[in-house]
């Protein structure tokens, strides 16, 4: 039997933590996460899966409580949380907590912003809720990483629901007892499978994590109770998953370090484990724009092979988790943006031909943000390339300006007449706002 009181201790830490406990660097990182969140949500808000989901949910949404980022439509808060989280995740462009492979901001920020349109929320309170939601989902995931993800659970979804519940619970000023209930309600709604990667279904569980986290808080607030030990109980989250968790990860060092500082932000819209490979290939292609390539060998962490060794793909969604396609498209196009991970690029004859020349090898000596690439050219030469820390990773981070540029590019592609500067300014100064609901008005069509 696992230890008792694990969830209660976690709830105590959540309720006790206040804005003044959070150091400036964590506050700033939370703003960076919001900049990135709005960038990837605007990038995905008009993709085909979102059009389908929005059209369907709109039929059942009698209330117009909350905004859909990048859209004129308004939905009930729960459905808006679902859609905004799905938008942020659909293009595989969202941020990553590398130790767990959780994409932390999509499920949490979407839930918090929907809550902020139900009730007044200050900027400082929103940032604190985002930081704590991030902290809890990461710690719950760290206790069972990497086995949980390797078993096939989509950890962004299974742990993201906890982050959304905790963040909304903090905004709702839940008591310790209510916070345990919220975590319990979230636990029984935790779901998501990696088998869905490369398909629109992948974003359904991310949307559910946001919606169900918000619902968990609202139910707990009304007295809808749950088990005393949903995480570590005999039939709780960890036990039901047949995991042997390191429960110390849930509480040790609370308030001394912040998991949001380990957030990585993607410069490319594909699985983060592919990014060090793209760094190598794109740098080489810039220096060798006309060289003919006959063979490519990619060597990386076993997770690269497990998740992205997919030479035979047929859709843009699949291409986001195919290292063969990413390499081929980067070599042919000289870039790796959203247009390189589309159905049309997948069918491009040159890309298709080159994809078959990419070989993937596992090497446990590489971290998930490192890779080596050998490119053999038509003249018989072999070019050896390495990347020890992918661009955008927490040890090789994107600058504030680069994150702003990511948002500017996404906004320009969404609406060329849209001025994103007020949104950027509002995010950097968010802690001074007494009510953040107006933030969303800056990210919808006039």
Buried (B, 14 or more C-beta within 10 A) or exposed (E): EBEEEBBBBBBBBBBEBEEEBBEEEBBBBBBBBBBBBBBBBBBBBBBEBBEEBBEEBBEEBEEEBBBBBBBEBBBBBBBBBBBBBBBBBBBBBBBBBBBBBBBBBBBBBBBBBBBBBBEEBBBBBBBBBBBBBBBBBBBBBBBBBBEBBBBEBBBBBBBBBBBBBBBBBBBBEBBBBBBBBBBBBBBBBBBBBBEBBBBBBBBBBBBBBBBBBBBBBBBBBEEBBBBBBBBBBEEBBBBEBEBEBEBEBBEEEBEEEBBBBBBBBBBBBBBBBBBBBBBBBBBBBEEBEEBEBBEBBBBBBBBBBEBBBBBEBEBBBBBBBBBBBBBBBBBBBEBBBBBBBBEEBBEBEEBBEBBEBBBBBBBEEBBBBBBBBBBBBEEEEEBEBBBBBBBBBBEBBBEBEEBBBBBBBBBEBBBEEBEBEEBBEBBBEBBEBEEBBEBBEBBBEE
